[in-house]
Amino acid sequence: MQIVGMTRHGSALLAATALLGSVHEARADEAQPPATFQLGGYAEGFYQWNFGRPSNGITHYRGFDNRHNTFTLSNVALSASWDMERIVGLVALQVGHTPSTYYLAEPALAGASGTNATSAELWKYVQQAYAGYRFDIGRGLLVQAGLFLSPIGPEGMAVRDNWNFSRSNLFFGLPFYHTGARVTYPLSDAWALTLACYNGWNSVVDNNEEKSLGAQVTYTRPDKLALSLLYFTGVERPRGAPEGRAWRHLVDAHATVHPTDRLSFIAHLNGGTEPNRFGTSAWIAGALYARVRVSDKLYLAARGDAFHERVPSNGNGEGAAAAIFWPVSWVASGTATADFRPHERASFRLEYRHDHAAGNMYFGGAVPGNGVDAPFVPNRPAQDTVTLGATTWF
């Protein structure tokens, strides 16, 4: 069973694939598929060496592999999923180093005498949780509601679903999860359409009055080709933000190609705009991946990514918009990974990564600040790391 930690966009693709695979079963004139209930889980850990030897022990802006010179239990996740009599659902729980980063951007909203407050601390042990119903309409209409992994991008929450141990700058910068409702319909045996309404980016509980909308088209030929085109729009700034009621627009496209049974490629492109009171915030980002299967137990992978962000200022003394992603104008990284799999449910990875940015965004040597009453001050424009990671799953 391999449900927990599916690729980040996988929750949507899983729904589409499940629908495509059950088109005939979903028709009224044919028998329903047998009921299923499955358990799954994984554990991940790593040791990392940062060649900058930051005194605070932090490998900055790296998502989940962000600690220097320490053994780290990254994540332990358990899930249960069910599909019976058209009723579907999934609950995935997590604990470890990862959940705090996963919910890093979750809004913190105050409570009252008869109402609880809400924040990352309340939700961080839940990776995803949703329920749904498959209606007997055409090829089968799947309606789901709950907390989902984001459909944006090809990388996933679980290391085992990715070609590298670390995630790209695109994965870290773009949202991890959404809460809301979605509808998926298979247009054919290969094509599927998903429409969604969410609270917003990384928001279990909404922090403004507007809802975000998404539309995604996927094409899947197993072991050959997978395509995704997605549009996402909504107001993502909190109530009272200086940028005003700024409507954000995002377009995401990625393709996975397997030209042979040993060679695979992924191309990912993402961009967007946000007109606001200071002008127009905008970004463009891309990543390329390649993987070679050397043997049944050894894979070699490489990834390169770049992410550029434009932050507007109106020039009349009112200042500039707050950056959406980074404290500098661009970031980039290059990664090389060796993936050894002695068992079909175990992976050991050795990885080198170089990060570079337009200005000081990383830590190295004697880092100014103490992280308590004086924030750490980034003092390096680049960082290099070697990571040894391991994961097993069931």
Secondary structure, DSSP 4 states (H G I P E B T S, - for coil): ---TT-BTTHHHHHHHHHHHHTHHHHSTTSPPPPPEEEEEEEEEEEEEEETT--TT-B-TT-TT--BSSSEEEEEEEEEEEEEETTEEEEEEEEESSHHHHHTTT---B--BTTB--B-HHHHTTEEEEEEEEEE-STT-EEEEEEEEE--SSS-BSSGGGSSSSSPPHHHHHS-SEEEEEEEEEESSSSEEEEEEEES-TT-SS-SSS--EEEEEEEEEETTTEEEEEEEEEEE-SPTT-TT-S-EEEEEEEEEEE-SSSSEEEEEEEEEEEEEETTEEEEEEEEEEEEEEE-SSSEEEEEEEEEEEEE--B-SSSS-BPPPSS-SSSEEEEEEEEEEEEEETTEEEEEEEEEEEESS--B--SS-SS-SSSS-----BSEEEEEEEEEEEE-
